[in-house]
Amino acid sequence: MGLMKADVIPLKLTPALALRTIREIAADTNNIVVIRYGKKRARERKIGHRQIELCCQKGTITEGPFMNQHGHWQVNLYRHAAGEEITCVVAIDWATRLLVINTF
């Protein structure tokens, strides 16, 4: 990872740095992990895995970053493309993978 050492979670995180970090991690789609709850909600809302990947790769931050209760930086990413609007709630498992918690 070019931006930050994977073993050091920053105490402060700007939206710009969060977005750069997310895009760097999401460049390899194997680093995007949708947790069980996120998969359930995506199915209910008919949101495909590719839509989630694109939201992580190209979305904009609408909320956060903030430190969640599990010690991960968390953001809401929003993407509007081809008439579809998707928001993904994403936690950064510093700086190795993205955990998609919810989609709507």
C-alpha positions in Angstrom: 0.0 0.0 0.0 1.4 3.3 -1.0 -0.6 5.6 1.3 -0.1 4.3 4.8 1.4 1.4 6.6 -1.3 -1.3 7.1 -0.5 -1.8 10.8 -1.0 1.8 11.8 -4.5 3.1 12.1 -4.5 6.9 12.0 -6.0 8.8 14.9 -7.4 11.4 12.5 -8.7 10.8 9.0 -9.8 13.4 6.5 -12.5 12.6 4.0 -10.0 13.1 1.2 -7.5 10.7 2.7 -10.3 8.2 3.5 -11.5 8.3 -0.2 -7.9 7.9 -1.5 -7.4 4.9 0.8 -10.7 3.3 -0.1 -10.1 3.7 -3.8 -6.6 2.2 -3.4 -8.0 -0.8 -1.5 -11.0 -1.2 -3.8 -8.8 -1.3 -6.9 -8.5 -5.0 -6.2 -12.1 -6.2 -5.9 -10.9 -9.2 -3.8 -10.4 -6.6 -1.0 -14.1 -5.8 -0.9 -15.8 -8.0 1.6 -19.6 -7.9 2.1 -20.5 -9.1 5.5 -23.5 -11.4 6.1 -25.9 -8.5 7.0 -24.7 -6.5 4.0 -25.4 -9.5 1.7 -28.9 -9.9 3.1 -29.8 -6.2 2.7 -28.3 -6.1 -0.9 -30.4 -9.2 -1.8 -33.6 -7.5 -0.4 -32.9 -4.4 -2.4 -31.8 -6.2 -5.5 -28.3 -4.7 -5.4 -25.6 -6.8 -7.2 -22.1 -7.4 -6.1 -20.7 -5.5 -9.1 -22.8 -2.5 -8.1 -21.3 -2.7 -4.6 -17.8 -2.9 -6.1 -18.4 0.1 -8.4 -19.8 2.1 -5.4 -16.6 1.4 -3.5 -14.4 2.2 -6.4 -16.1 5.3 -7.7 -18.5 6.6 -5.0 -18.3 9.8 -3.0 -18.3 10.1 0.8 -21.6 11.4 2.1 -21.0 10.7 5.8 -17.9 10.2 7.9 -15.2 9.2 8.3 -15.7 8.3 11.9 -14.4 5.6 14.2 -17.0 2.9 14.7 -17.5 0.7 17.8 -15.1 -2.0 16.3 -12.2 0.4 16.0 -12.5 0.8 12.2 -12.9 4.0 10.2 -16.3 4.0 8.6 -17.9 6.0 5.8 -21.1 6.1 3.7 -20.3 6.0 0.0 -22.9 7.1 -2.5 -23.0 6.4 -6.2 -25.5 7.5 -8.9 -25.0 5.8 -12.2 -27.4 4.8 -15.0 -30.4 5.9 -13.0 -29.4 3.9 -10.0 -28.6 5.4 -6.6 -26.7 3.2 -4.2 -25.2 3.9 -0.8 -22.8 1.5 0.8 -21.8 1.7 4.5 -18.1 0.7 4.5 -15.6 0.1 7.3 -11.9 0.2 6.5 -10.1 -2.8 7.9 -7.0 -0.7 7.9 -5.5 -0.5 5.1 -6.0 -4.0 3.8 -9.7 -4.5 2.9 -13.1 -2.9 2.9 -16.0 -4.3 4.9 -19.4 -3.5 3.4 -21.8 -3.4 6.3 -24.9 -2.4 4.6 -26.3 -1.3 1.2 -29.3 0.8 0.3 
